[in-house]
Amino acid sequence: MNDQINTTKPENETADIIGETISREVLKELSVDDMLDLELDMVEDIVGFLLPPKGYYRLSIDECKVDIAGEKQVIKTSLRIMETIELVDTDDKPAPDEGTFDQTYFPGYGIGQFKTEYGPIARESGFTTFRDLIDGLGGMEINAYIGHRKDKNDKDKVYPTVSKITAI
């Protein structure tokens, strides 16, 4: 492992390392090769991505920004489930844990879908441009319906869709 990585807790500091757990900030600085030598218990567990059952949820928009996915610019929203309001057609799947999150991506040609999903919030909040809307969504809580859509090229892949969005 890289000798520059200190995995012990500095005396009188709580900075990036808590006990023997390495924070996400420190992990961002490591190469994948360095990470391969870490003990599993040194990396904190995170609530993961999942395909939630169809239903109505209270969500937090942790982040909305223009980002790069692959080689294309996209609008990326990071959503965290705060509460399950009502499940629809669950197929015996349990409600997702609070804090579970997902990200949705809208490539350039998907800006119309982004408008369809988040346009009502724009009108309610007085946002008049896509830039205003993207800048204003981060930190907002919403109620929304999460549905499912199949990948157009691989019908075995299913992604969540967010619709019927209202600001809280």
C-alpha angles and dihedrals in degrees: 000000000000109000091219093068112093110198097179125093111259112237112262091002131103094182115133103336124065111194103312095331117108115220124235089249091060091044090057088062095052126089118235088249090057091048092056090068095053120106112247092240091058092069117072119238114245130201103254143219118273144160102256119211114265110274151094120302143174105235137186117218098218093181142358118184147135107268142161120259112181101326098324133090113243140173105246125197121190111206128191123195110235098172140355109233101178134345120219123199094349099177086217092300114145121237111271119257118263108263095035109138144194138183127226124202129205113191117208093272089051095065089105090058090047088053091048092052101038102023094095089058090049091055093044092048098041097246111154103179134046089243091056091048094048091047092047101047098069110101094013122131119219142177112230146160115244114207134165135252130185122234109258092226100037115033091193090067114082125188132192119250124201121213143146089051121183127174118242 
